[in-house]
């Protein structure tokens, strides 16, 4: 396949390109702050899972892990609602505008966070308590799936000439900020309130704060400028499945681009401390500290990766990630020896490689589709691939350990990154072409 503009992947005529928004920094703030709030709410559930398990699910008389397993089962349900959110909210962004979709996703997340904070306990409401929890988590999944579709499109369309990679990188800057805020607030409350008050009512505070943060994000997003062109706003509205029907190749490419990246992302940013505890015996506190420090380092790397891709192209960055993990993923994970230093170095080294994917994934995805179906075209295949490979990474890694085959998991990561690298080799270079808007 020869290098051609990304819009040639579809059949829609390319309209004249309007100038970028007048206030690009305001656009960047609107997308980033809202995205950080979204991911704060999403990750707060993870950090408070033990308290939710104690309060929402019946303890029974058998295995004490049953309530916690039930809590994580609800977490998984949220992951598989993300493709639905990507499709529905992406279609809303294509039909009604990016800003409309962004305000809808943050209000949806704020409402679901408020619902989590007000969820009754099993002791007071019986089976209604887990039902409310499931509904709240389903709404969060819809919101997060739609957020990526809308904010990715909005960020890249807001960028000035030669800055799409830089703007794209703030997708994962803000995601990391949200994750760090969730862990930091949870840790602070546990330290201040203690276990008894956290179990009693303190676990509700982060979710109620998330609802307040969502209102702040909503206010910031209301002042953002719509990025759809006037011609696009006047054109007939696309159908819900137009992107899949008219651009099947681009949709499949999104899956191939994302598979290795999402597996490596969730392995390195979320699961690696647990993997190290299970397989090397490192102290849990040391593992969490290494994870937190490496995540902050990861956030700082993203704009650097975005700028480099604007200068040298998307394909070199993607191949740096894919081939790097294919070659070094196994040696890196085998280098873990149970010490804090080894985990920190392995995690930071992986973050450097991972930046080749995360810093530009929003730009690469957006450059695959014409503006008319861009948000929905990104949202569904991306979120589906994340659910299949990213969301299952902790389960697969733990399963290999349980089967006494922990050495297979690094090969699983390396193999999937190699598969994605084959896709990267076949991609057209889109960094220096114009973006259909």
N, C-alpha and C positions, 0 to 999 in steps of 0.2 A: 504494500500500500504506500503510495507516495504521500509526501507531506502536503496537505491541502488545508484550507481554512476549515475550521470545525463545522461551520454552517453547511458545508457540502454534504455532511452526513444526513441531512434532511432534504426535503423537497420544497420547503417554504421559501418563497422569494425573499431576498435580503432587502429590507427597507433602508432608507437613509439613516445614518447613525446620528442621533441627537447629541448635543454636548453633555458631559457628565454633570451631576448636580452641582449647584452653586456653592454648597457648604459641605464639602466632602468629610471634614472632621466631625461635623454634627451627624452625618450619616453613619460614620464609623462608630461614634459613641452610641447612637440609637441601636445599632445592631449588636454591638459588643456588650453593653450593659444589660440589655434584654436577654441575650444569650447566657451571660453569666448567671443571671437570676434563674433562668430555666434550669441550668445544670446544677445550681445550688439546691433547688427543690428536688431534682432527680436524685442527687447523691445523698441528700440528708436522710432519705429513707434507708440507704445502705448503712450509714454510720449509726443509725438508731434502731437497727433491726432487732437487736437483743431486747430492747425495751418494748418495742411493738409486740414481740413474741410473748412477753410476760403478761401484757395487758389485753391483747386482742384475741388470742387463741386459748382454748381450754387446755389445761396442763395434762389432764388425764392421769392415769396411774402407771403408764408404761414408760417408754423411752423419753427422757427429758428433752431430747433434741427435736421432738415432733413439733412443738410450737415454732421453733426457729426455722425448721425446714419448711413449715407452712408459710412463714413470713417470706422466705426466699422464693418459694413457689409463686407468691403474689408478685414479687419483684420480676420474675421471669415473664409473667403474664403481661406486665407493662412493656417489656421488650417487644413482644409480638404484636402489640398494638401500634408500634411505631410505623410499620409500613402503611397501615391504614391512615395514620395521621399524615404521613408523607404524601399519600395520594390525595386525600381530601383537602388538606391545607395547601398543598401545592397547587391543586386545581383552583382553590380560592384565590391564591396569589396570581395565577394566570388569568383568571376571569375578572376579579374585582380589584386587583392591585397588590403589590408587595407590602405596602404599608398596612393595608386592611388585614392581610394575613398575619403580619407581625403583631398587630394589636390583638388579634383574636387569639393567637397562641399564648401570649403572655397573660391575658385575662383567663384563659382556660387553665394555665398552670397555677395562677394565683388562686383560682377557685378550688382546684383540686388540692392545693397545699392547705388552704383553709379547712377543707373537708377532712384532711388527715389530722390537722391540729384539733379538730372538734370530734373526732371519731370516739364513740362511746366504748368503754371497756367491756370485755366479755362478762365481767361480774355484774354490770348494771344493765346490759342490753342483750346478753345471750348471743345467739347466732347472728343477730343484726350487726354486731361489731365487725366480724370479718367480712360481711357483705359490704358494709360501708367502705372498709379498707380496700377491697377489690375494686369497687367503683371508682374510688379516688385514684388508684394506681392505673386503671384503664384510661382515665382522663389525662393523667400525666404522660402515659405512653403516646396518646394522640397528640398531645401538645409538643412533646420533644421531637416526634417524627415530623410534625409540621414545621417546627422551628428550624430544623436544619434546611429543609427545602426552601423556606421563605427567606431566612437570613443569609444563606449561601448566595441565592440569587440577588438579593438586595445589596450585599457587600460588594460583589463583583461588578454589578451594574453601577455602583456608586463610585467606583475607582476612576481616577483620571488616566490619561494615556501612559502606558508603561508601568502602571501601579496595581494591576489586578492581582498579581501574586502577593504583594505586600498587604493589600486589603484582605485577601483571602486568608492570610495567616492569622488574622485576629479572630477567626472562628475558633481556633484551638487555644489562643491566648485566653479568651473569655471563658471557654469551657474549663480550662485549668484553674482560672481564678474562682469560678463557681465551685469546683471540687475542693479547692483549698479552703474556701470560706465555709463550706459545709463541715469539713473535718475540724477546722479550727473552732467554730462555734460549738460544735458538739463536744469537743475536748474541753473547752472553757466551761461549759455548763456542768459537765460531769465533775470537773475539779472544784467548782464553786458550790454546787448543790449537793453533791454526794449521791451515792447509789439510791438511798431511800427516797429522797425527793425527786430524783430523776425517774424512778419507777412510778412514783405517785402521780406527778403532773409535769415534771421538768421536760420530759420527752416531747411535749406538745409545743414548747417554745420555739424551736427551730422552724417548725412548719408554720406557725403563726407569723413569725418573722418573714418567712418566705412569701406569705400573702401580702405583707406590707411592702416588701421589696418589689413584688410584681406591680403594685400600684405605682411605685416610683418609675419602674421601667416603662409602664404604660404611658405615663406622662411624658417621658423623654421621647418615646416613639411617636407620639401624636404630632410632634413638631418636625418629624422627618419628611423629606421630600420624596414623592413617588418617583420611581425609576422607570416605569413603563413609559414608552414614547406615546405621544398624542395619537399617532397612527395606530399603534397597538390598542389603545383604549377605544378607538372607534371601530376596530375590526370585529368581525363576528367572534363570539366567545368560543374557546375550544371546548370539546367534550371531555368528560372525565378521563377517558382512556385514549385520547388522541395521541399523546406522546408515545405510548406503547404500540399503538396501531400504526402510526406513521413513521416512527423512528425506532424500530425494534433493535437494530444494530447498535445504536447509541445506548439503548437501555442495557443490552448485554455487556457492552464495554464498561458501563458504570459498575456492573457486578464484578467483572474481572479486575478492574482497577482497585476496587474497594476490598475484595476478599482478603488478600494478604495484609493490607494496611490495617483493617479493623481488628484482625486477629492479633497482630503485633501490638496495636495500640492498647487493647484491653489487657493483653498479657503484661505489657511493661508498665502501664500506668495504674492498673487496678489489682491484677492477680499476682504479680511477682513477689510482693512481700509474703503473701499466703503460701505461694509455691516454695519460697525459701524456708519458711517455718516448717512446712510439711516434709521437705526433702533434705534440709541441712540442719534443722534443729536450732536455728538462730532465735534469739529472744524476740518475742512479739513486739515489745516496745522498740527495740533496735530496728526491726523490720519496718515498722510504721514510720519511724523517724527517717530512715533512708528513703522510703517511698515519698514522704512529704518534701524532702530536700530535692530529690530528683524531679519531682513534678514542678517545683518552682523553677528549676533550671530549664526544664522543658518549655515552660511558658516564655522564658526569655529568648529561647532559640528561635521561636516561630517567625518573628519579623525578619530575622537574618535569612532564614530559608526562603521566605517570600521574596525578599529583595534579590537574592541570588537567582531565583527562577525567572524573575523579570529581566535579569541581565543575560543569563545563559540558556534559558529555556526550561520547559516543564520536564521533558524526557530525561535530561541528565539527572534532575533531582529525583524523579521517580525510580530510575535505575540505580542511583546511589542507595536509595532505601531498599528496593527489592533484592538486588544482587548482594547488597551488604548483609541483609538478614539471612539470605539463603546461604551465604558463606560463613557468617560469623554467629548466627543465632545459636547453633549447637555449642560451639566453643564458649560463648559467653555464658550460657546457662550452666555448662559444666564447670565453669570457673568459680561458681558459688561454693564457698567452703565453710559457711556457717558464721563468718565474721561480718561485723557491720561494714567494714571498709570494702570487702569484696562485693557485698550487695550494692553498696552505693556506687562503686565504680562500674559494675555490670549494668546497673540501671541507667546511669548517666551515659554510658557508651551506647546503650540501646536507644536512648532518647535522641542522641545525635543522628543516628541512622533513621529513626522514625520521623524526624523532622522533614526529611526529604519527601515524605508522603503527606503528613498532616498539614504542613505549612501551605500546601498548594492544592489540596484535594478540592476545596471549594471552587477555585479557579478552573481546575481541570474539568470538573463536573459541569460547571456553568458554560464552559466553552464547547461542550458537546451538543448543546441543543439550541435551536432558535428561540427567540424571546417569547414567542406565542405560547410555547408549552414547556418553558425552561424549568419552572419550579416543580410542576408535577412530574416532568421527565426525570429530574434529579431525585425527588423525594421518595418515590416508591421503590425503584431498584436499589438505591443506596440503603434505605432503612431495612429492606428485606435482607440484604446481604449482611448488614450489621447484626440483625437478629440471629441469622443462621451461623455466623462465624465469630463475631465479636461477643455477642451476649452469651454464647455457649463456651467461651474460652475457659472460664473458671471451672465449669462442670467437666469439660474434657480433661483438663489438667489434673483435677482431683480424681477423676475416674481412672486415669492411667496410674496414679499413685496407689489408689485402692486395689487395682489389679496387680500391684507390685511390678509395674512397668513404667516407672517415672521417666526413664530415659527416652521413651517414645515421644513425649510431648515436645521437646525441643525440635525433633525431626518433623513433627507435624507443623510447627510454626515455620521452619525453614522451607518445607515443601510448598506450603501455600504461598509464601512470599516468592518462591521461584516461579510458580504458576502465574502470579500477577506480573512478574518481570517479563514473561513472554508476551503478555498483553501490552506492557509498556513499550516493548520493542516495536510493536505494530502500530502504535498510536501516531497520528500526525502531530507535528509540533504546532501548538496553538498560542504560544506566549506572545508572539509579535504580530499576530493578525488582529484585525478589528473584531469587536464583539457585536454580534447582531443585537440591536436594541430597538 
